[in-house]
Amino acid sequence: MKRLNAAGLALVMGAASLGANAVPCEPETCTALKAVALDYIDGWYDGNAARMKQSLHPQLVKRALGPAGNEGALDEMGADGLIFYTGKGIGATTDPARRRAEVTVLDVSGDMAAVKVVATDWVDYLQMGRFGANWKIVNVVWERHPPGK
């Protein structure tokens, strides 16, 4: 059996944690991106506005694709609205036994990254940017899971 050194193990673990079509990234970068994504989704589920706020760039824009039958619709919310609704506990109404927060780092290029979050009732695609030493979510596009999924 072949043994991996620490660097080899970190590379394998980083690539394995990304998902089927994801691009490998440095383990420290993947860990940081996942932490921001989890602050976002777990902050939502826990009604923790402070945790949500720390994951977002103040100029974030979150857009929802319209449901079937209203394909032209595009709802939009900024960071302040998302923080407000998080603090109101809207996400905390999700039964903890049903909560889903699957995070996949899709791509990293310099100071920007794309991350996918599969939640209980929807999928978010997060665009992140690195500002100094911190990653922040700058854009989100999302839609509900198709009926029956």
Solvent accessible surface area in square Angstrom, and as a share of the most:
residue,aa,sasa,rsa
1,M,232,1.04
2,K,175,0.74
3,R,211,0.77
4,L,92,0.46
5,N,108,0.56
6,A,86,0.66
7,A,75,0.59
8,G,20,0.20
9,L,87,0.43
10,A,37,0.29
11,L,105,0.52
12,V,77,0.44
13,M,119,0.53
14,G,7,0.07
15,A,41,0.32
16,A,81,0.63
17,S,51,0.33
18,L,2,0.01
19,G,42,0.41
20,A,108,0.84
21,N,143,0.73
22,A,19,0.15
23,V,70,0.40
24,P,79,0.49
25,C,15,0.09
26,E,115,0.52
27,P,34,0.21
28,E,126,0.57
29,T,21,0.12
30,C,4,0.03
31,T,92,0.53
32,A,39,0.30
33,L,0,0.00
34,K,41,0.17
35,A,51,0.40
36,V,19,0.11
37,A,0,0.00
38,L,60,0.30
39,D,23,0.12
40,Y,4,0.02
41,I,2,0.01
42,D,37,0.19
43,G,0,0.00
44,W,42,0.15
45,Y,3,0.01
46,D,81,0.42
47,G,21,0.20
48,N,61,0.31
49,A,31,0.24
50,A,76,0.59
51,R,70,0.26
52,M,1,0.00
53,K,127,0.54
54,Q,100,0.44
55,S,1,0.01
56,L,7,0.03
57,H,35,0.16
58,P,110,0.69
59,Q,147,0.65
60,L,3,0.02
61,V,38,0.22
62,K,24,0.10
63,R,83,0.30
64,A,13,0.10
65,L,87,0.43
66,G,18,0.17
67,P,94,0.59
68,A,100,0.78
69,G,73,0.70
70,N,79,0.40
71,E,133,0.60
72,G,80,0.77
73,A,27,0.21
74,L,96,0.48
75,D,98,0.51
76,E,112,0.50
77,M,66,0.30
78,G,33,0.32
79,A,5,0.04
80,D,119,0.62
81,G,23,0.22
82,L,6,0.03
83,I,34,0.17
84,F,111,0.46
85,Y,93,0.35
86,T,0,0.00
87,G,45,0.43
88,K,128,0.54
89,G,19,0.19
90,I,90,0.46
91,G,1,0.01
92,A,44,0.34
93,T,116,0.68
94,T,22,0.13
95,D,71,0.37
96,P,98,0.62
97,A,96,0.75
98,R,130,0.47
99,R,73,0.27
100,R,95,0.35
101,A,37,0.29
102,E,86,0.39
103,V,24,0.14
104,T,30,0.17
105,V,0,0.00
106,L,47,0.23
107,D,62,0.32
108,V,37,0.21
109,S,61,0.39
110,G,57,0.54
111,D,87,0.45
112,M,124,0.55
113,A,9,0.07
114,A,35,0.27
115,V,0,0.00
116,K,57,0.24
117,V,0,0.00
118,V,18,0.10
119,A,0,0.00
120,T,16,0.09
121,D,52,0.27
122,W,29,0.10
123,V,28,0.16
124,D,0,0.00
125,Y,95,0.36
126,L,1,0.01
127,Q,98,0.44
128,M,3,0.01
129,G,10,0.09
130,R,81,0.29
131,F,93,0.39
132,G,72,0.69
133,A,97,0.75
134,N,89,0.46
135,W,12,0.04
136,K,47,0.20
137,I,0,0.00
138,V,37,0.21
139,N,51,0.26
140,V,4,0.02
141,V,61,0.35
142,W,56,0.20
143,E,87,0.39
144,R,150,0.55
145,H,34,0.15
146,P,79,0.50
147,P,136,0.86
148,G,90,0.86
149,K,177,0.75
